[in-house]
Amino acid sequence: MRSCVTVRGAGVPLSPARWPQPLVARETPFPRPRRGQPRVLCRATWTPRESEELYNMDDWAEGYFSVAESGELVVRPTKDSEASHKLSDLVKACVGAGASLPLLLNFPDIFRDRIRTQHACFADAIERYGYHGSYACAFPVKANHSGDLVRSVLSAAEEDSLRCSLEVGSKPELLAALSEVCASGAPGCAQIICNGFKDRKYVELALLARKALGADIVLCVDRYEELELVIESSSSLGVEPALGVRAKLSTRHGGHWGATSGPGSKFGLGTREMVLLVRRLRDTGMLGSLRMLHFHLGSQVAEISVVKRAMREACALYAELVSLGAPLGYLDVGGGLALTYDGGGGPWTPDHTAQNYANDVVASVNDMCVQKKVDAPVIVTESGRYLASHHSVLVFEASCGQPSLPPGPEAEIRAAGGAMGYFLDTFEEVYEESAGASDPEEAYADAHQFRAEAQSAFSLGVMTLEELARAEELFDGIMERVSRRAPGVGRLESARTSGAVPCLANLSVFRSAIDAWAVKQTFPLVPISGLAEEPDAHARVYDLTCDSDGEFRSVATSGDAPSSVLPFRRDGSGCLTLGLFLVGAYQRSLGCDHNLLGGTWEATVA
């Protein structure tokens, strides 16, 4: 990794700042506590390894991020790199160059390592099954419109001799891709796959770029209506196109993006339309231009069984198209390779690895080639989420308020001898007993019962406001004790939530992590320092907008499910510096200027 940090604010590059000296990777791992083990805050000893386990870093960090012995979060350019750099030092370097928080740190080296990793997975699968074809990794530009990433794809193709492609879904994305491949000096160095809705200008732009620039462009027919437009434009411009066709498979997955798959999907041709397309191309003498079969299951397909069913169906369709005279040569299996965001199960934790995925894709295509006597096609994937997510980290500050006040000494309400004195005395006994209660569930249930009765008494005019305040005080005290002594699972999770410290983050969830709100996605959220000590508090992290749902409501922590609160260590400053991870795909391109708070600073570390 070269030692340079380039900082941008509103698109204006500032003076580069030098990287700090790398840390030496630790050789001996810290002991790992049992997964889901209840924690009693705070123990006398705590290790950075336990912080990694607490924030589930083994599940989502993929070796790029870890906790140093100093308790600092560090980043590595490749998962096997010996050198690492403190995120806090990188932030200081960027601030010294004129930036401010929130700050999006981009690591193109990680992106390139993800490309190499995916190629390695498919290379292993190709060798394992004796497959006679090859593999190409296509990056969907819509996942991240950064020119740095497009250039990283091109450099991987040139420097690492990897077969790489770009996938675009609109005219502006096609123009952006063309500008980069032309600037590289080799317009044909990377194939450009054109998907999405196509009007005449889109089609003509693709055809003219193929003719005039020598760009390797595949026009994919996503709707049957586009076919005549392609035929007419090709004829009028005198260009022989390279065509693809998107299939509308019957296979459907049940995740959030499942609607983009199956018979009711937005794009793709059904079997009847596929037959009509072959006949029409044959009639016009253009069947030889049909080079690619493409399908797309949707993003974040968590179940490998769905991938297997789709591959069987797509391979059968590929073989039939070849038997009808289409030369083909490329099978684009689209996106869907899922990423682990939290490790807690559900749609954000796949039941397979990238190697499992590659094995099943290659095995399915190889079986087709052997059984149907079909020449082995180039297998293409469009795994934008897998490739881009890890390369970006959003660092921001959160101002922490005060937690609910703990129960104090006997209040004036007791001296006054109110009508609810006996009730409060009994509630106090429950509070005192909760300190040594062997069953947190019992203390939790008793506290909720007493609070409900207090609220009812107040509504009926039996309890005064001061007495209700005292009851709430006792309730919060019991919840704090329960949260310290019990794992945050089931209904006991609310014990942590009720006593959590409110933290106001200097960002907009709707701009910087829009999927956290839109599809309830879990993003790893971790303090970037202070991880050598055990957390002694929990936080609810809100954003700066006026919207009530501007909050990170799902946080990756140890256990069987994500938590609604973030564990952290109080240092007396009233401020937290947090890192939001896996935001490199879609969040930047989907985010908008919510509440006119503006954009964030960015730094590219290369």
N, C-alpha and C positions, 0 to 999 in steps of 0.2 A: 504494500500500500504506500503510495507516494505521500509526502508530508505537506499537504496543502489544504487550506480551508477557504473556499470562496463563498462569500456572504452576499446575499441579494435581498434588497428591500424594494418592493414595487418594481421589480425587474431591473434595478440598477445595480450592477456589480460594484462592491466596495473593495478596499485594499485587502489582499489575502493575509491571513494570520497563520503563523507556523503552528504545527501540531506540537503538543507536549511530548516529552520522552515516553516511549511505550513502557508499559508495565511488563514484568516477566510473569508468564502464566504459572500459576501454582501447580506443583507436581502431585501433592498428596490431597485427595478430595476429603472434604469434611464428612463426618458420619451423617447419614440421612435418617431423620426420624420416620416412624411409620406413617404412611399416608392416612389422613383423616384422624390422627391421634388428637384427643382433646388437649388444649394448651391452657396452662394456668399462668396468666400474665401477673407478675413478671418473674421469671426464674433468675437465679444468680448468674448463670452462664448462658451464652447464646452465640452461635457461630454463623458466619456468612452463608454456609451451606444450608443451614436451617431457613435462612431468609429466601434462598433459592427455592426451597421446597414449599415454603409458605405461599409464595407468589406463583407456584406451579411452573417455574421457569424450565424445568426439565421437559415439560410437555410442549411449550410453544417457542422457546428461545432458539432451538435448533443449533446450539453451539455458538451463535453470534453474540449473545449477551450473557453475562454472568456477573456474580458478585465477587469482588476482590477481597483479600483478607482485611483490607482497610475498611470494608463496608461500603465501598463505592461501586456503582454499576459501571461495567466496562463493556466495550464493544470490540469485536474482532472483524477484520475484513473478510476472512473466510472462517468456516467453522473449525478448521484444523490449524489455524494460525497460532503461533507461539506468542506473538506480540498482541497487546491489547491497549486500549486507550480509555481513560476515564471520561464518561459523558460530562461530568462536571467541569473537567478541564477544557473540553471542546466548547462547552457553553461559554466559559470565561473568555476563550479565544475569540469567539464570535462577538460577544458583547464588547470586547476590546476593539474589534474592527468596526463597531458602530451599530450592531444589531441590538435587539431587545427581545425579551420574552413576551408572548410565546414564540418559540423558535422551532422550525421544522428542520431536523438534521437528516440529510439524504446521503446514503452511502452507496454509490454506484458499484463499488467493489463487491458489496454483498449481492447486489442484483446480478452481476456477472457470475458470481459463485453459484447463485441459484440456477442460472442457465447451464453452467457446467455440471451441476448436480443432477439436473433433469436429464441432460444428455447421458450422463454416466448410468443413470437408472435404466434408460432404454438400451444403452450399449450392453449392459449386463443381461437384460432380458433377451436381446437379439442373439447374444452368444449362447445363452442357456437353451433356447428353443431352436437354434440352428436356422434362424430366419434369414432369408436371402435378400431382403429389402433393407432400407435404411430409415433414418428418423430425422425429422426436422422440427425444431422448436419455434413456434410462431408466437410473437408477443402482441396481444390485442392492445392497440394504442389507446382505446377508451379506458383501459384500466389505469393509465397514468399518462397524461399528455406531455410529460417532461421530455424536452429534447435530449437531455442527458441519458435517459433510458433508451431512447431510440438509437442514439449513437453507441450506447453500450451493446445493443443487439448487433449493430454493424461491426463493431470492433471484435465481438466474440466470433463472428463469422470470418473475419480477416485474420485476427491474431491467434485464435485458438483453433482455427480450421473446423469450426462447428457449423452445421447446416442450420441457418436461422432465417426466419421470415417475419414479416410484419402483417398484422391483420387490421384493416380499417373498416369503419362502418358508416362513413359519410364523406362528402366532398372535401370539407375542411381537413379531416383526418388524412385523406388521400394526398392533399396538397402538402401537408406537413411531412408526411412520409417521403414524398417525392423530393422535397427540398433537402432532406437529410441524405437520401441515397445519392442524389446528384452531387451534393457537397462532398461526399466521400470519394468522388472521382470514379466510381464504378457503379453506375445506375442499375446494373443487373446483379449486383453482389448479393442482394437479399430479395426473395420473392415477396410481393405484396398481394395479399388476398383481400379482395374487395367484397364486403358483405353489406347488409343494410338495405334500406329502401333506395331505389335508383331511379332518377329521372334522366332525361336525355343528356343534360350537361354532365352529370356524374359519369354516365356510360362513355360519352365522347372524350371526357378528360382521361379516363383510363385507357381508352383505345389509342388516343394521340400520344400519350406518354409511352405506350408500348412501341408505337411506330417511330416517333421522333427521337426519343431518349434511349430506346433499347431497354426500358425497364421490364423486369419480369413480373407481369401483372396477370393475375387470374381473376376474371370477372365471375363471381358466383351468382347464379340465378337463384334468388331467395323467394321469389313469387313467380308464378307462371306468367303473369302479365308482363314481366320484364323481358321475356324471351323475344317477342317480336321487336321490341325496342333495340335489343342487342343485335338482332339479325339486320335490321334496317340501318343502324349506325355503322356496323361493320362493312356493309356493302357500300354505303355512301362515302365512307372515309377510305375505303380500300385497305382495310386492316384485317388480318386474320387473327381472331382473338384466341386466347386460352381461356376456356370456360370451365366453370364448376357448377354444381347443382347442389342445393341444400335439401336434404331429405327430411320429411316430417315423419319421424318414427312413431310407432305406437307405444314404445316404452316411455314411461313417465316416472319422475321421482317425486317424493313427498315433501321436499324441503321448501324453503320460502320461495325459491326461484323455480319451483316445479311447473308453474304455468307456462314457462318457456319451452317445455318439452311436451311430448304427447300429441295426439291428434288435434287438440285445440290450440296449438302453439301459434304464435304470431307469424313466424316465418317457416318456410319449407314447402316442398311439394309432396303431395300424397302419391300413392302408387299409381292411380289413374293419370294424374298430371305428369308423373315421371315417364310413363309409357308414351303419352302424347308428345312430350319434349323430345324423346329419342326419335320418334317418327318425324317430327317437324325438322329436326336437325338433319336427319337423313335425307329428307326431301329437298332441303336447300344445299346439300353437299357439305354440311358443316359438322357432321357427327364426329369427324376426326379432331375437332377442336375441343371436345368434351374431355377434360383431363383430370377433373377432381370430383369426388363425391364427398360432401360435407354434411355433418349433422352436429347439433349442439343440444346437450341435455339440460344445460342451465348451470349456474354457479354453485359451488360448494355442495357437491353431491356426496353426502356423508356415507352412503351405503355402497360397498363394492359390488354387491349383488345386482344393483341397478346398472352399474357400468357393464357388468358381464352380459346382462340381458340386451342392453343397447348394442353392444359390440356384436353379439350373435345376429341380431336383426340387420345391423348395418353391413356386416360382412356378406350376409345372404343377398342383400340388395346390390352390393358391389359386384358380386359374381354374376348376377343376372344382367346387370348393365353391360358387363364385358361380353356376355353371351349374345347380347343384342347388337354388338358391333362397336360399342364405345371403347376407345383405347384406354381411357383413364390413366392411372399411374400414381395418383395421390389419393390417400384416404385421410381426410381431415376429421378427427374425432372431436374437435371443438374443445370447449372448456369443461369445467366440472371437477378437476382435481382439487380435493378439499384440503383445507388447512386447519390445524389445531389452534384455536384461539384461547381456550380455557382449560381443556383437559377434564371437564366435568360431565361429559356425555352430551347427547343431543346434537342439534345441527351444526354446532361449532366445534365438534370433536368427531372426526371421521373414524370409521372402524378399520381403516387400512392406512398403509404408508405409501409414499410415492413409488417405492420399489414394487409393492403389491400391485399398484395401479398399472405400472409399466408392464409387469409380468402378464397381467390379464389382458391388456390391450394387445400386446405382441402375440401372445398365445392364441387369441381369437383369430387374428389376421393370418397367422401361420397355418392354423387348422383349415381356414378357408382355402388358402393357396394349395395345400396338399390335397384336400378333398375335391376341390373344383378344378384343379389343374390351371390355376390362375397365376400369372406373373406377380411377384411380390411387389406391392406398391410402396411408395414412400409414406410412412406414417407421420401425420402432422398433429400436433396438439396446440391448443390455444389457452394455456394455463396462466392467465394474467394474475390471478390472486396468489397462486403459488410462487410465481416469479418475483412479484414486486412488493409484496406486503412487508417483508422483513427489512427492506432497505431504508425505510423512513421511520424516524422516531420524533414525536412531537413533545418538546420539553416546555413546561409552563409552570407558573407559580400559582399556589392556592393559598389564600389568606384564611387561616383557621380561627373560628369563633370559639366560644366557651361551651363546654358540655353542660348538660343539665346540672344544676347545683346539687351537691350531695346533701343529705339530711343534716341539719345543724343541731344546736342545743335546743332544749325545750323552748318552744315558741310562746309568745304572749297569749296565743289562743288557748293554751292549756291553763294558764293562770286565770283566764277569764271564766273557765269552767263552762264551756259551751255545751249545748245539747248533745253534740256528737263526741263528747270526751271519751266515753267508753269505746266507741268505735275506733277512734284514733289510737287509744291505748293498745287495743288489740292489734291494730295494723302495725304499730311500733314493735310489738312482740314478734310479729312475722318478719319484720325487717331485721331485728336482732338475731333471730334464729337462722336467717338466710346466710349469715356469715359462715356457719359451719354445717349447713344442710348437706346431707349426703345425696339428696335427690334434687337437682336443679329444676326438674320438671314440676315438682310439687311447689317449690317456691315461686316458680313462674305462674302456675295456675292460681295460687292463693293471691298473688299480687294483682293479677287481672280481675279476679272476683272482687277484691276490695275496691279497686279503682272504679269498676262498673257500678258498685253500690254507692260510692261517693258521688259519682256523676249523677246518678238517679236521685240521691238525696238533695243535691244542689238544685236540680231541675224542679223538685217539689217544694223548694223553699225551706227545707229542714236544715241544710248545711250552709254556712256562710262562705264567702269567697276566700277568706283567710284559711278556713278549715279545709276547703277543697285544695288550696295551694299546698297545704301541709301533706294532704293525701297524695298529691301528684309528686311531691318531693320524696316521700317514702317509696312510692312506686318506682321512680327513677333510680333510687338507691338500690332497690332489689334487682332491677334489670341490669344495673351495672355489675353487681356481684354475679348474677347468673351468666352474663356474657363473658366474665373472666374465667368461670369454672366449667363451662359446657361448650362443646363444639357447636358452631353456628349452623345447625341443620334443622330441618323441619320448622316447627313453630318457634323454637328457641332462636332462630335467626332474627326475629323481631326484637329480642332482648338486646342484641347488638345495635340494631337500628335506632331504638328509642333513646339510647344513651350515646349515640354517635356525635362526634364533633362536626358541626357544619363547616365545610371548607368551600370558599368561593374562588373558583378558578378563573384566571384571566384569559378566557377564550370563549368561543361559541361552539357548543356541541354540534349545532346544525351546520357549521361550516367545516370544522376540523375533523369531526368523527360522525358524519351524518347518519351512518348506519346504526350507530348506538341508539339513535332515536327512531329511525325509520323502520328498521327490522329487528330491533332489540338485540343487536349483535354485541357480544362480549369482546372488549379489547383489553389486553393486559395493561394494567396501570400500576406503576411501581415507583416509590421514591428513588431518586437517583443517588442518594447517599444516606448515611446513618444506618446501614443494613447490618452492621456488626453487632448491633444491640437489638434485643427483642422488642417488638412493638408493645406499647403500653396504652394504646387508645385505638379507636376506630373512627373513621371519617365518612361522612356522606359528602361526595364531591359534586357541587353544583357549578353551572357555568355562569357567565356574566350577563346573560340575556334576561329579558323580562318574562320569558316563557316558563311556566311552572314545570314543564317536562324537560327543561334543560339541565339534565343530571345524568351522571354515569351510574345507572342503576344495576349494572351487572359487572362484577369485578372478579378476575381470575384469582382464586386462592385455593389452598389445599382443601381437600374434601371431595365429596361426590358431586357437588354442584357449585356454580359461581355464587359469590356473596353480593349482597347489596351495599356492603360497607367495606372500606379499605383500611386494613391494619397499618399503623404507622407508629413511629417513635417520636414523642414530643421532645423538642429541644429547648423550649422556652422562648423561641423567636416568634411564635405565632404564624409562621409561614412554612409551607412545604414546597419543595421543587420536585415535580413529578415528571415521569416519562410515560407517554402513551405509545404503545408499540403496535406493530403490524398495521400501520395506517398507510402503507405505500401503495395499496391498490384501491382505486375508486374513491377514496375519501377526498382527496384533493380535487379530482375532476368533477365530483358530484356536488361538492360544497358550494354554497352561495354566500353573498355578502349579507348574512343574516343580521337584522337590526342595525345595519350600516356600521358594524364594528370593524370592517375592513379586513384585509388579509393578514397573514402572519409573515414574519421574516423567514427566510430560508437560507440554509447553508449547505453546500455540496462539499463533502469531505472525500477527497480522492488522492 
